[in-house]
């Protein structure tokens, strides 16, 4: 099959027979979105389902309709196939950690941005299990140590450890509320026997009693004793305000 030069391709990611409802209502932007080539994919597309689509269409931009996990799955395939030069727009089904992390709209505003917005380079956050992070990584009822670059942000127990990507890098907060980090640095003293804090940097390294890491709403398949998120050497192209 010869490749098709499709400028923009809409990827609808869902495990139900009915594709996700697109957030548009009878406008010029709706017509533009409806005119795009549409490819129905699983809720978390993988190598077998997405790579042939990318090879066939060679799109300048992909519009991902689905969840944060779908966006992460698409970004991972772009990384693995050396296509980080492809622009990525997001049509979320609802406000999410990824929309908060990157300042993205939802609903009709997201549709307008997907059609008319410009892409800019943003940090690509990877982990040492081979995945990527687009919205929120977390550990529940964790006990251990966590460093963001050289800043200690956890020693001992915490109800939640939350990591988010963003335009300024990787942010982390350890504490009891589960709130997303705000990027401020609140170090734990190196002399403290226990404590929680927060920071922002290029890498977050955590060592802990075996626990389940949750990445963009998806639990890692097995408990692990350590995890690292880090900024990749290359950025990705996100369509954002």
N, CA, C and O of each residue as an XYZ file, in Angstrom:
964
protein
N       0.842     -1.188      0.000
C       0.000      0.000      0.000
C       0.880      1.242      0.000
O       1.798      1.351      0.813
N       0.612      2.165     -0.892
C       1.396      3.382     -0.968
C       1.006      4.321      0.173
O      -0.171      4.399      0.525
N       1.979      5.043      0.761
C       1.667      5.992      1.820
C       0.740      7.092      1.311
O       0.767      7.454      0.135
N      -0.092      7.620      2.232
C      -1.022      8.705      1.922
C      -0.561      9.932      2.687
O      -0.369      9.875      3.902
N      -0.381     11.044      1.981
C       0.012     12.277      2.646
C      -1.244     12.956      3.197
O      -1.869     13.759      2.503
N      -1.616     12.637      4.443
C      -2.751     13.259      5.107
C      -2.203     14.317      6.059
O      -1.458     13.994      6.984
N      -2.564     15.562      5.839
C      -2.002     16.647      6.623
C      -2.328     16.490      8.109
O      -1.452     16.626      8.963
N      -3.602     16.200      8.407
C      -4.054     16.028      9.789
C      -4.930     14.783      9.845
O      -5.776     14.579      8.974
N      -4.730     13.943     10.871
C      -5.530     12.738     11.046
C      -6.131     12.750     12.446
O      -5.439     13.025     13.426
N      -7.423     12.451     12.531
C      -8.125     12.368     13.804
C      -8.113     10.928     14.288
O      -8.596     10.030     13.598
N      -7.558     10.709     15.478
C      -7.493      9.383     16.084
C      -8.516      9.317     17.215
O      -8.354      9.994     18.230
N      -9.564      8.512     17.056
C     -10.562      8.349     18.104
C     -10.239      7.072     18.864
O     -10.277      5.980     18.298
N      -9.921      7.209     20.145
C      -9.397      6.102     20.939
C     -10.431      5.667     21.974
O     -10.720      6.402     22.918
N     -10.987      4.469     21.789
C     -12.025      3.970     22.683
C     -12.121      2.462     22.558
O     -11.882      1.900     21.489
N     -12.479      1.800     23.674
C     -12.692      0.354     23.641
C     -14.158     -0.013     23.473
O     -14.507     -1.192     23.515
N     -15.024      0.984     23.283
C     -16.438      0.719     23.022
C     -16.686      0.793     21.533
O     -15.869      1.329     20.784
N     -17.827      0.248     21.098
C     -18.148      0.260     19.675
C     -18.429      1.672     19.187
O     -18.202      1.991     18.020
N     -18.924      2.518     20.089
C     -19.215      3.898     19.721
C     -17.985      4.752     19.983
O     -17.452      4.754     21.092
N     -17.532      5.478     18.962
C     -16.343      6.320     19.108
C     -16.632      7.461     20.072
O     -17.791      7.842     20.231
N     -15.605      8.021     20.724
C     -15.805      9.150     21.621
C     -16.526     10.295     20.910
O     -16.270     10.579     19.740
N     -17.436     10.946     21.647
C     -18.192     12.063     21.076
C     -17.271     13.263     20.929
O     -16.608     13.666     21.884
N     -17.233     13.832     19.732
C     -16.368     14.969     19.488
C     -17.020     16.245     20.003
O     -18.221     16.437     19.814
N     -16.247     17.130     20.657
C     -16.804     18.310     21.315
C     -17.017     19.466     20.349
O     -16.402     20.520     20.511
N     -17.881     19.290     19.339
C     -18.136     20.336     18.359
C     -19.627     20.399     18.093
O     -20.335     19.400     18.221
N     -20.102     21.588     17.719
C     -21.529     21.786     17.534
C     -21.775     22.763     16.385
O     -21.843     23.972     16.607
N     -21.908     22.254     15.171
C     -22.372     23.042     14.043
C     -21.659     24.347     13.793
O     -22.307     25.391     13.729
N     -20.371     24.327     13.651
C     -19.602     25.535     13.381
C     -18.618     25.249     12.266
O     -18.464     24.111     11.822
N     -17.952     26.315     11.821
C     -16.939     26.130     10.790
C     -15.840     25.216     11.290
O     -15.313     24.399     10.535
N     -15.489     25.352     12.577
C     -14.473     24.462     13.130
C     -14.974     23.030     13.166
O     -14.209     22.092     12.941
N     -16.275     22.861     13.453
C     -16.840     21.516     13.459
C     -16.747     20.895     12.077
O     -16.402     19.721     11.941
N     -17.057     21.689     11.039
C     -16.963     21.173      9.677
C     -15.528     20.792      9.339
O     -15.288     19.771      8.694
N     -14.575     21.612      9.775
C     -13.170     21.321      9.498
C     -12.733     20.044     10.197
O     -11.996     19.241      9.625
N     -13.185     19.854     11.433
C     -12.823     18.658     12.169
C     -13.485     17.424     11.557
O     -12.869     16.364     11.445
N     -14.751     17.580     11.165
C     -15.483     16.447     10.592
C     -14.902     16.014      9.254
O     -15.077     14.868      8.839
N     -14.212     16.925      8.579
C     -13.651     16.606      7.272
C     -12.331     15.850      7.359
O     -11.815     15.397      6.337
N     -11.777     15.705      8.557
C     -10.486     15.032      8.693
C     -10.625     13.530      8.482
O     -11.672     12.955      8.778
N      -9.578     12.893      7.975
C      -9.546     11.423      7.996
C      -9.629     10.935      9.435
O      -8.895     11.412     10.300
N     -10.524      9.982      9.694
C     -10.742      9.485     11.054
C     -10.301      8.028     11.129
O     -10.662      7.212     10.281
N      -9.516      7.715     12.159
C      -9.074      6.342     12.396
C      -9.523      5.940     13.792
O      -9.140      6.576     14.774
N     -10.331      4.891     13.890
C     -10.780      4.373     15.180
C      -9.734      3.416     15.735
O      -9.297      2.491     15.050
N      -9.336      3.649     16.987
C      -8.288      2.868     17.636
C      -8.747      2.424     19.012
O      -9.724      2.958     19.537
N      -8.056      1.449     19.612
C      -8.359      1.086     20.996
C      -8.096      2.256     21.941
O      -7.446      3.235     21.575
N      -8.610      2.136     23.153
C      -8.455      3.207     24.138
C      -6.986      3.521     24.410
O      -6.641      4.665     24.707
N      -6.122      2.515     24.310
C      -4.682      2.711     24.455
C      -4.001      2.061     23.253
O      -3.569      0.911     23.332
N      -3.903      2.783     22.149
C      -3.327      2.180     20.935
C      -1.884      1.759     21.151
O      -1.133      2.404     21.882
N      -1.510      0.655     20.496
C      -0.175      0.117     20.655
C       0.517      0.006     19.299
O       0.032      0.520     18.291
N       1.638     -0.660     19.299
C       2.437     -0.796     18.076
C       1.623     -1.403     16.935
O       1.675     -0.924     15.802
N       0.873     -2.457     17.243
C       0.154     -3.166     16.186
C      -0.978     -2.340     15.598
O      -1.284     -2.465     14.412
N      -1.610     -1.490     16.418
C      -2.767     -0.741     15.927
C      -2.416      0.638     15.388
O      -3.065      1.115     14.458
N      -1.406      1.287     15.950
C      -1.117      2.669     15.557
C       0.007      2.803     14.540
O      -0.081      3.639     13.641
N       1.056      2.005     14.657
C       2.196      2.169     13.757
C       1.805      2.073     12.279
O       2.306      2.870     11.484
N       0.932      1.136     11.866
C       0.538      1.102     10.450
C      -0.198      2.359     10.010
O      -0.079      2.773      8.857
N      -0.961      2.975     10.919
C      -1.675      4.216     10.595
C      -0.685      5.348     10.355
O      -0.834      6.113      9.402
N       0.310      5.456     11.202
C       1.319      6.504     11.037
C       2.114      6.306      9.749
O       2.429      7.269      9.049
N       2.432      5.061      9.446
C       3.190      4.777      8.227
C       2.364      5.059      6.980
O       2.903      5.512      5.971
N       1.062      4.796      7.038
C       0.215      4.999      5.863
C      -0.076      6.468      5.608
O       0.002      6.931      4.471
N      -0.411      7.201      6.662
C      -0.865      8.583      6.472
C       0.260      9.615      6.537
O       0.160     10.674      5.917
N       1.323      9.323      7.275
C       2.432     10.271      7.435
C       1.920     11.666      7.783
O       2.271     12.629      7.100
N       1.106     11.801      8.821
C       0.460     13.090      9.091
C       1.422     14.133      9.628
O       2.395     13.816     10.312
N       1.133     15.368      9.307
C       1.831     16.491      9.934
C       1.344     16.671     11.371
O       2.115     17.047     12.254
N       0.038     16.394     11.599
C      -0.568     16.551     12.925
C      -1.522     15.407     13.181
O      -2.267     15.003     12.288
N      -1.505     14.881     14.400
C      -2.530     13.935     14.828
C      -3.366     14.608     15.907
O      -2.834     15.283     16.788
N      -4.673     14.419     15.830
C      -5.607     14.909     16.830
C      -6.090     13.693     17.608
O      -6.714     12.800     17.035
N      -5.808     13.649     18.905
C      -6.120     12.485     19.730
C      -7.388     12.756     20.522
O      -7.412     13.633     21.385
N      -8.442     12.003     20.229
C      -9.683     12.081     20.986
C      -9.746     10.892     21.929
O      -9.810      9.745     21.488
N      -9.729     11.169     23.232
C      -9.720     10.080     24.204
C      -9.288     10.572     25.566
O      -9.529     11.725     25.923
N      -8.649      9.701     26.327
C      -8.210      9.989     27.685
C      -6.724     10.333     27.712
O      -6.035     10.266     26.694
N      -6.245     10.704     28.905
C      -4.809     10.946     29.068
C      -4.003      9.700     28.718
O      -2.914      9.804     28.152
N      -4.531      8.521     29.050
C      -3.824      7.274     28.720
C      -3.707      7.100     27.216
O      -2.695      6.594     26.730
N      -4.730      7.513     26.470
C      -4.671      7.441     25.007
C      -3.620      8.398     24.469
O      -2.838      8.040     23.588
N      -3.602      9.610     24.996
C      -2.606     10.591     24.561
C      -1.200     10.073     24.826
O      -0.323     10.196     23.971
N      -0.978      9.492     26.007
C       0.340      8.946     26.337
C       0.716      7.806     25.403
O       1.871      7.695     24.990
N      -0.257      6.954     25.066
C       0.023      5.818     24.177
C       0.414      6.292     22.785
O       1.325      5.735     22.172
N      -0.267      7.316     22.283
C       0.068      7.861     20.961
C       1.454      8.497     20.995
O       2.263      8.281     20.093
N       1.726      9.281     22.038
C       3.029      9.925     22.143
C       4.146      8.892     22.215
O       5.209      9.083     21.624
N       3.910      7.799     22.935
C       4.923      6.747     23.032
C       5.242      6.156     21.662
O       6.409      5.911     21.356
N       4.227      5.924     20.834
C       4.467      5.376     19.498
C       5.184      6.395     18.605
O       6.003      6.010     17.771
N       4.889      7.676     18.770
C       5.631      8.687     18.013
C       7.104      8.672     18.414
O       7.989      8.801     17.568
N       7.353      8.515     19.700
C       8.730      8.420     20.178
C       9.416      7.187     19.615
O      10.530      7.277     19.098
N       8.766      6.046     19.710
C       9.387      4.786     19.313
C       9.611      4.696     17.805
O      10.487      3.956     17.358
N       8.837      5.435     17.016
C       8.979      5.375     15.559
C       9.701      6.602     14.998
O       9.653      6.867     13.797
N      10.367      7.345     15.882
C      11.137      8.531     15.458
C      10.266      9.543     14.730
O      10.662     10.087     13.699
N       9.064      9.796     15.276
C       8.145     10.760     14.674
C       7.796     11.895     15.640
O       6.673     12.397     15.615
N       8.730     12.300     16.478
C       8.457     13.387     17.411
C       8.275     14.725     16.707
O       7.879     15.704     17.340
N       8.557     14.783     15.414
C       8.271     15.978     14.635
C       6.811     16.100     14.249
O       6.417     17.096     13.641
N       5.990     15.099     14.591
C       4.559     15.149     14.318
C       3.871     15.985     15.393
O       4.080     15.757     16.585
N       3.054     16.950     14.980
C       2.307     17.764     15.932
C       1.188     16.932     16.572
O       0.595     16.067     15.927
N       0.913     17.210     17.847
C      -0.108     16.466     18.574
C      -1.107     17.442     19.173
O      -0.735     18.332     19.938
N      -2.385     17.273     18.821
C      -3.472     18.025     19.441
C      -4.315     17.060     20.253
O      -4.407     15.876     19.928
N      -4.932     17.573     21.316
C      -5.666     16.705     22.246
C      -7.119     17.154     22.338
O      -7.404     18.320     22.608
N      -8.040     16.206     22.109
C      -9.471     16.422     22.320
C      -9.887     15.575     23.521
O     -10.358     14.452     23.337
N      -9.728     16.079     24.736
C     -10.065     15.284     25.921
C     -11.570     15.158     26.085
O     -12.325     16.039     25.673
N     -12.000     14.063     26.685
C     -13.414     13.874     26.966
C     -13.875     14.728     28.146
O     -15.068     15.001     28.279
N     -12.951     15.149     28.998
C     -13.270     15.952     30.179
C     -11.974     16.580     30.682
O     -10.893     16.145     30.285
N     -12.056     17.590     31.545
C     -10.833     18.105     32.166
C     -10.073     16.968     32.834
O     -10.677     16.064     33.412
N      -8.747     17.015     32.755
C      -7.933     15.901     33.210
C      -6.595     16.423     33.722
O      -6.296     17.606     33.563
N      -5.788     15.563     34.332
C      -4.453     15.989     34.737
C      -3.631     16.541     33.577
O      -2.874     17.494     33.763
N      -3.763     15.960     32.378
C      -2.992     16.463     31.234
C      -3.458     17.846     30.818
O      -2.627     18.697     30.498
N      -4.762     18.097     30.813
C      -5.230     19.439     30.449
C      -4.752     20.452     31.481
O      -4.429     21.586     31.129
N      -4.704     20.052     32.767
C      -4.214     20.957     33.802
C      -2.712     21.191     33.663
O      -2.239     22.319     33.801
N      -1.967     20.122     33.390
C      -0.507     20.241     33.306
C      -0.061     21.144     32.174
O       0.919     21.877     32.306
N      -0.788     21.094     31.046
C      -0.362     21.822     29.859
C      -1.240     23.031     29.540
O      -1.031     23.688     28.521
N      -2.220     23.334     30.395
C      -3.082     24.487     30.176
C      -3.962     24.346     28.951
O      -4.133     25.304     28.196
N      -4.531     23.146     28.740
C      -5.302     22.866     27.536
C      -6.793     23.048     27.787
O      -7.267     22.783     28.892
N      -7.538     23.495     26.784
C      -8.987     23.635     26.931
C      -9.693     22.313     26.704
O      -9.086     21.326     26.289
N     -10.995     22.312     26.985
C     -11.843     21.162     26.704
C     -13.039     21.627     25.879
O     -13.209     22.822     25.638
N     -13.867     20.675     25.449
C     -15.079     21.022     24.715
C     -14.802     21.677     23.377
O     -13.833     21.344     22.694
N     -15.672     22.619     23.009
C     -15.557     23.277     21.713
C     -14.248     24.039     21.572
O     -13.707     24.142     20.471
N     -13.730     24.576     22.678
C     -12.453     25.302     22.615
C     -11.313     24.355     22.235
O     -10.386     24.752     21.528
N     -11.377     23.115     22.697
C     -10.355     22.137     22.322
C     -10.432     21.821     20.840
O      -9.400     21.641     20.193
N     -11.656     21.749     20.286
C     -11.824     21.482     18.858
C     -11.255     22.622     18.026
O     -10.592     22.394     17.014
N     -11.520     23.857     18.461
C     -10.975     25.014     17.754
C      -9.457     24.994     17.765
O      -8.813     25.243     16.746
N      -8.891     24.694     18.936
C      -7.437     24.648     19.050
C      -6.859     23.549     18.174
O      -5.825     23.746     17.536
N      -7.515     22.391     18.136
C      -7.004     21.269     17.343
C      -6.926     21.616     15.873
O      -6.012     21.169     15.180
N      -7.880     22.417     15.379
C      -7.931     22.775     13.967
C      -7.041     23.966     13.656
O      -6.350     23.975     12.637
N      -7.052     24.979     14.532
C      -6.413     26.252     14.212
C      -5.153     26.557     15.012
O      -4.410     27.478     14.673
N      -4.905     25.788     16.073
C      -3.799     26.112     16.964
C      -2.433     25.815     16.375
O      -2.300     25.088     15.391
N      -1.431     26.391     16.998
C      -0.053     26.167     16.602
C       0.632     25.262     17.624
O       0.322     25.295     18.815
N       1.551     24.472     17.141
C       2.286     23.556     18.012
C       3.572     24.213     18.495
O       4.199     24.983     17.767
N       3.955     23.903     19.719
C       5.227     24.371     20.266
C       5.916     23.211     20.972
O       5.273     22.254     21.404
N       7.216     23.314     21.079
C       7.989     22.247     21.701
C       7.815     22.292     23.223
O       7.912     23.350     23.844
N       7.559     21.127     23.801
C       7.410     21.012     25.252
C       8.207     19.795     25.724
O       8.503     18.903     24.930
N       8.554     19.754     27.011
C       9.361     18.634     27.513
C       8.642     17.293     27.373
O       7.445     17.180     27.636
N       9.386     16.303     26.962
C       8.897     14.928     26.917
C       9.414     14.207     28.158
O      10.622     14.082     28.359
N       8.488     13.738     28.982
C       8.859     13.070     30.226
C       8.707     11.563     30.046
O       7.628     11.069     29.721
N       9.789     10.851     30.260
C       9.814      9.398     30.141
C      10.001      8.768     31.523
O      10.256      9.465     32.506
N       9.871      7.439     31.583
C      10.184      6.732     32.813
C      11.073      5.534     32.493
O      11.235      5.153     31.333
N      11.640      4.954     33.536
C      12.613      3.889     33.312
C      11.961      2.537     33.049
O      12.653      1.522     32.976
N      10.632      2.514     32.905
C       9.973      1.276     32.482
C       9.638      1.305     30.996
O       9.029      0.369     30.478
N      10.037      2.385     30.303
C       9.801      2.489     28.869
C       8.574      3.275     28.488
O       8.217      3.308     27.310
N       7.908      3.915     29.443
C       6.707      4.678     29.153
C       6.951      6.168     29.119
O       8.084      6.630     29.257
N       5.869      6.924     28.932
C       5.911      8.382     28.960
C       4.821      8.875     29.911
O       3.887      8.143     30.238
N       4.956     10.118     30.343
C       3.996     10.730     31.257
C       3.472     12.016     30.630
O       4.257     12.896     30.277
N       2.137     12.135     30.488
C       1.557     13.350     29.916
C       0.726     14.130     30.917
O       0.459     15.312     30.701
N       0.297     13.480     32.039
C      -0.582     14.177     32.963
C      -0.212     14.029     34.422
O       0.093     15.019     35.087
N      -0.233     12.813     34.932
C      -0.021     12.608     36.367
C       0.515     11.208     36.639
O      -0.037     10.213     36.170
N       1.592     11.153     37.401
C       2.089      9.906     37.946
C       1.954      9.954     39.451
O       2.124     11.016     40.049
N       1.648      8.818     40.084
C       1.454      8.865     41.525
C       1.708      7.527     42.199
O       1.641      6.462     41.585
N       2.000      7.631     43.473
C       2.116      6.494     44.368
C       1.227      6.756     45.570
O       1.185      7.873     46.085
N       0.516      5.731     46.020
C      -0.361      5.848     47.183
C       0.284      5.156     48.376
O       0.885      4.090     48.241
N       0.152      5.772     49.543
C       0.657      5.175     50.784
C       2.076      4.660     50.600
O       2.371      3.482     50.803
N       2.940      5.587     50.207
C       4.318      5.255     49.891
C       5.208      5.478     51.112
O       4.946      6.350     51.941
N       6.252      4.681     51.201
C       7.267      4.867     52.235
C       8.631      4.678     51.594
O       8.931      3.614     51.054
N       9.464      5.731     51.659
C      10.781      5.636     51.054
C      11.442      6.994     50.950
O      11.223      7.866     51.790
N      12.255      7.175     49.914
C      12.921      8.448     49.660
C      12.711      8.858     48.214
O      12.645      8.023     47.312
N      12.609     10.168     48.014
C      12.434     10.714     46.668
C      13.296     11.959     46.517
O      13.309     12.841     47.376
N      14.013     12.004     45.406
C      14.801     13.185     45.050
C      14.309     13.741     43.723
O      14.010     12.990     42.794
N      14.229     15.060     43.646
C      14.034     15.753     42.372
C      15.344     16.459     42.072
O      15.699     17.434     42.734
N      16.065     15.962     41.066
C      17.461     16.361     40.870
C      18.194     16.104     42.190
O      18.272     14.954     42.622
N      18.733     17.138     42.840
C      19.442     16.899     44.104
C      18.648     17.368     45.315
O      19.205     17.494     46.406
N      17.347     17.629     45.138
C      16.500     18.111     46.232
C      15.722     16.943     46.830
O      15.000     16.247     46.117
N      15.865     16.728     48.126
C      15.119     15.681     48.821
C      13.690     16.160     49.060
O      13.479     17.197     49.689
N      12.708     15.409     48.560
C      11.313     15.810     48.729
C      10.501     14.776     49.510
O       9.337     15.026     49.825
N      11.081     13.640     49.825
C      10.397     12.658     50.669
C      11.414     11.814     51.404
O      12.374     11.309     50.821
N      11.183     11.675     52.687
C      11.889     10.681     53.489
C      10.880     10.123     54.480
O      10.328     10.851     55.305
N      10.650      8.818     54.383
C       9.665      8.210     55.256
C       8.323      8.032     54.556
O       8.283      7.769     53.354
N       7.204      8.176     55.307
C       5.895      7.891     54.725
C       5.215      9.121     54.133
O       5.482     10.252     54.538
N       4.332      8.879     53.165
C       3.439      9.902     52.622
C       2.202      9.194     52.086
O       2.285      8.082     51.563
N       1.063      9.846     52.222
C      -0.158      9.257     51.674
C      -0.142      9.296     50.151
O      -0.644      8.387     49.490
N       0.447     10.368     49.599
C       0.512     10.492     48.149
C       1.848     11.093     47.732
O       2.368     11.999     48.384
N       2.392     10.578     46.641
C       3.495     11.226     45.935
C       3.017     11.443     44.510
O       2.675     10.490     43.811
N       2.992     12.699     44.081
C       2.413     13.066     42.786
C       3.473     13.737     41.920
O       4.188     14.629     42.378
N       3.569     13.302     40.671
C       4.516     13.857     39.700
C       3.736     14.322     38.474
O       2.871     13.601     37.976
N       4.035     15.515     37.991
C       3.374     16.043     36.793
C       4.416     16.622     35.844
O       5.410     17.194     36.292
N       4.198     16.479     34.532
C       5.033     17.169     33.551
C       4.469     18.564     33.311
O       3.384     18.894     33.791
N       5.195     19.365     32.578
C       4.709     20.692     32.231
C       5.738     21.454     31.421
O       6.854     20.973     31.223
N       5.375     22.638     30.949
C       6.300     23.414     30.118
C       7.628     23.733     30.791
O       8.633     23.943     30.112
N       7.638     23.772     32.139
C       8.860     24.128     32.855
C       9.655     22.913     33.317
O      10.718     23.070     33.918
N       9.161     21.705     33.048
C       9.881     20.513     33.467
C       9.001     19.584     34.273
O       7.785     19.555     34.085
N       9.613     18.815     35.182
C       8.913     17.818     35.984
C       8.747     18.359     37.393
O       9.712     18.807     38.012
N       7.503     18.315     37.905
C       7.230     18.762     39.267
C       6.792     17.572     40.112
O       6.171     16.634     39.613
N       7.128     17.627     41.406
C       6.777     16.532     42.315
C       6.359     17.119     43.654
O       6.911     18.121     44.109
N       5.377     16.480     44.275
C       4.945     16.850     45.629
C       4.685     15.564     46.425
O       3.992     14.664     45.949
N       5.234     15.486     47.614
C       4.930     14.402     48.533
C       4.153     14.978     49.702
O       4.494     16.045     50.212
N       3.112     14.279     50.130
C       2.324     14.800     51.240
C       1.128     13.929     51.525
O       1.158     12.716     51.319
N       0.061     14.567     52.006
C      -1.093     13.831     52.502
C      -2.362     14.149     51.734
O      -3.347     13.420     51.851
N      -2.364     15.217     50.954
C      -3.601     15.650     50.295
C      -3.790     15.066     48.902
O      -4.926     14.930     48.450
N      -2.702     14.715     48.205
C      -2.804     14.276     46.819
C      -2.923     15.408     45.834
O      -3.182     15.167     44.655
N      -2.739     16.654     46.280
C      -2.795     17.783     45.360
C      -1.630     17.737     44.370
O      -0.546     17.244     44.682
N      -1.881     18.260     43.179
C      -0.828     18.331     42.173
C       0.247     19.310     42.629
O      -0.067     20.300     43.289
N       1.503     19.055     42.290
C       2.569     19.984     42.674
C       2.408     21.323     41.986
O       1.847     21.414     40.894
N       2.912     22.372     42.644
C       2.807     23.726     42.099
C       4.133     24.254     41.576
O       4.217     25.411     41.163
N       5.178     23.420     41.586
C       6.471     23.832     41.045
C       7.394     24.481     42.050
O       8.571     24.690     41.758
N       6.887     24.808     43.234
C       7.742     25.446     44.236
C       8.649     24.417     44.915
O       8.304     23.240     45.020
N       9.809     24.883     45.370
C      10.774     24.004     46.023
C      10.640     24.118     47.532
O      10.850     25.183     48.112
N      10.289     23.006     48.154
C      10.205     22.915     49.619
C      10.993     21.668     50.021
O      10.410     20.593     50.162
N      12.276     21.792     50.202
C      13.103     20.602     50.458
C      12.897     20.037     51.854
O      12.548     20.757     52.790
N      13.120     18.740     51.973
C      13.217     18.084     53.269
C      14.669     18.174     53.713
O      15.574     17.927     52.915
N      14.901     18.516     54.947
C      16.267     18.620     55.459
C      16.961     17.273     55.376
O      16.367     16.236     55.672
N      18.202     17.298     54.977
C      18.970     16.054     54.891
C      19.181     15.430     56.261
O      19.508     14.248     56.364
N      18.995     16.223     57.318
C      19.168     15.703     58.676
C      17.872     15.136     59.257
O      17.874     14.509     60.316
N      16.767     15.368     58.546
C      15.473     14.928     59.063
C      15.331     13.415     58.942
O      15.791     12.814     57.971
N      14.691     12.807     59.933
C      14.420     11.370     59.862
C      13.195     11.075     59.013
O      13.041      9.962     58.509
N      12.317     12.069     58.849
C      11.161     11.931     57.969
C      10.679     13.318     57.583
O      10.948     14.299     58.276
N       9.958     13.387     56.459
C       9.430     14.667     56.018
C       8.953     14.601     54.582
O       9.304     13.685     53.839
N       8.142     15.592     54.194
C       7.630     15.686     52.828
C       7.864     17.082     52.300
O       7.905     18.048     53.062
N       8.020     17.185     50.980
C       8.256     18.479     50.363
C       7.867     18.451     48.902
O       7.061     17.623     48.476
N       8.450     19.371     48.128
C       8.129     19.463     46.702
C       9.267     20.147     45.974
O      10.107     20.806     46.587
N       9.288     19.983     44.646
C      10.317     20.638     43.844
C       9.985     20.490     42.363
O       8.999     19.853     41.992
N      10.819     21.082     41.536
C      10.713     20.953     40.078
C      12.118     20.799     39.524
O      13.058     21.433     40.002
N      12.258     19.940     38.498
C      13.573     19.732     37.922
C      13.516     18.916     36.655
O      12.513     18.922     35.941
N      14.608     18.207     36.375
C      14.709     17.401     35.160
C      14.471     15.914     35.407
O      14.194     15.163     34.471
N      14.578     15.489     36.669
C      14.399     14.066     36.960
C      13.867     13.889     38.370
O      14.201     14.649     39.278
N      13.032     12.871     38.538
C      12.499     12.491     39.847
C      12.825     11.021     40.055
O      12.431     10.173     39.254
N      13.546     10.719     41.131
C      13.937      9.351     41.448
C      13.343      8.959     42.789
O      13.489      9.678     43.778
N      12.673      7.814     42.815
C      12.004      7.361     44.028
C      12.429      5.930     44.338
O      12.407      5.064     43.463
N      12.814      5.689     45.580
C      13.040      4.342     46.081
C      12.093      4.113     47.243
O      11.975      4.979     48.110
N      11.406      2.962     47.291
C      10.326      2.791     48.256
C      10.059      1.312     48.506
O      10.506      0.444     47.756
N       9.326      1.052     49.569
C       8.843     -0.298     49.785
C       7.956     -0.677     48.602
O       7.182      0.164     48.145
N       8.033     -1.907     48.085
C       7.328     -2.258     46.849
C       5.892     -1.745     46.826
O       5.125     -1.923     47.773
N       5.562     -1.111     45.721
C       4.287     -0.419     45.597
C       3.908     -0.382     44.112
O       4.723     -0.695     43.243
N       2.663      0.003     43.840
C       2.172      0.092     42.470
C       2.188      1.538     41.999
O       1.558      2.400     42.612
N       2.902      1.804     40.921
C       2.961      3.143     40.330
C       1.796      3.299     39.353
O       1.521      2.406     38.551
N       1.117      4.440     39.432
C       0.002      4.737     38.542
C       0.437      5.863     37.611
O       0.829      6.937     38.067
N       0.365      5.614     36.310
C       0.825      6.579     35.309
C      -0.340      6.917     34.384
O      -0.856      6.052     33.677
N      -0.743      8.173     34.396
C      -1.860      8.643     33.572
C      -3.091      7.752     33.750
O      -3.766      7.396     32.784
N      -3.364      7.405     35.004
C      -4.548      6.633     35.342
C      -4.427      5.136     35.161
O      -5.385      4.409     35.423
N      -3.273      4.655     34.718
C      -3.077      3.228     34.457
C      -2.057      2.669     35.449
O      -0.931      3.159     35.533
N      -2.456      1.647     36.194
C      -1.561      1.037     37.178
C      -0.518      0.166     36.490
O      -0.839     -0.607     35.587
N       0.733      0.299     36.926
C       1.785     -0.589     36.438
C       1.411     -2.030     36.795
O       0.847     -2.265     37.863
N       1.713     -2.995     35.926
C       1.217     -4.359     36.145
C       1.789     -5.081     37.350
O       1.254     -6.117     37.743
N       2.844     -4.580     37.946
C       3.395     -5.256     39.124
C       3.985     -4.227     40.082
O       4.368     -3.127     39.682
N       4.047     -4.605     41.337
C       4.663     -3.752     42.348
C       6.171     -3.686     42.107
O       6.795     -4.686     41.754
N       6.749     -2.499     42.302
C       8.178     -2.293     42.076
C       8.760     -1.532     43.270
O       8.017     -0.894     44.016
N      10.090     -1.593     43.460
C      10.713     -0.905     44.597
C      11.340      0.445     44.238
O      11.851      1.139     45.116
N      11.306      0.817     42.974
C      11.915      2.092     42.572
C      11.303      2.545     41.253
O      10.745      1.749     40.498
N      11.423      3.856     40.994
C      10.889      4.407     39.757
C      11.607      5.712     39.469
O      11.982      6.437     40.391
N      11.798      6.016     38.185
C      12.413      7.281     37.776
C      11.628      7.885     36.633
O      11.325      7.209     35.649
N      11.299      9.159     36.763
C      10.802      9.960     35.644
C      11.894     10.952     35.270
O      12.555     11.513     36.144
N      12.083     11.168     33.978
C      13.148     12.081     33.567
C      12.781     12.763     32.249
O      11.990     12.250     31.458
N      13.374     13.922     32.044
C      13.150     14.669     30.805
C      14.004     14.076     29.688
O      15.220     13.939     29.819
N      13.341     13.730     28.593
C      14.024     13.166     27.435
C      14.881     14.238     26.768
O      14.651     15.432     26.955
N      15.861     13.805     25.996
C      16.743     14.751     25.308
C      16.013     15.537     24.220
O      16.405     16.661     23.904
N      14.954     14.957     23.643
C      14.161     15.650     22.625
C      12.799     16.018     23.182
O      12.270     15.335     24.059
N      12.231     17.112     22.664
C      10.906     17.546     23.058
C       9.851     16.936     22.121
O      10.188     16.276     21.138
N       8.575     17.166     22.441
C       7.503     16.820     21.518
C       6.735     18.077     21.159
O       6.873     19.108     21.816
N       5.924     17.986     20.111
C       5.208     19.143     19.577
C       3.749     19.078     20.001
O       2.982     18.273     19.471
N       3.364     19.913     20.942
C       2.003     19.935     21.472
C       1.281     21.182     20.976
O       1.812     22.290     21.051
N       0.066     20.990     20.470
C      -0.768     22.124     20.081
C      -1.430     22.664     21.342
O      -2.253     21.983     21.955
N      -1.077     23.873     21.726
C      -1.596     24.454     22.960
C      -1.752     25.956     22.810
O      -1.163     26.561     21.914
N      -2.548     26.560     23.688
C      -2.773     28.015     23.588
C      -1.485     28.812     23.708
O      -1.512     30.041     23.644
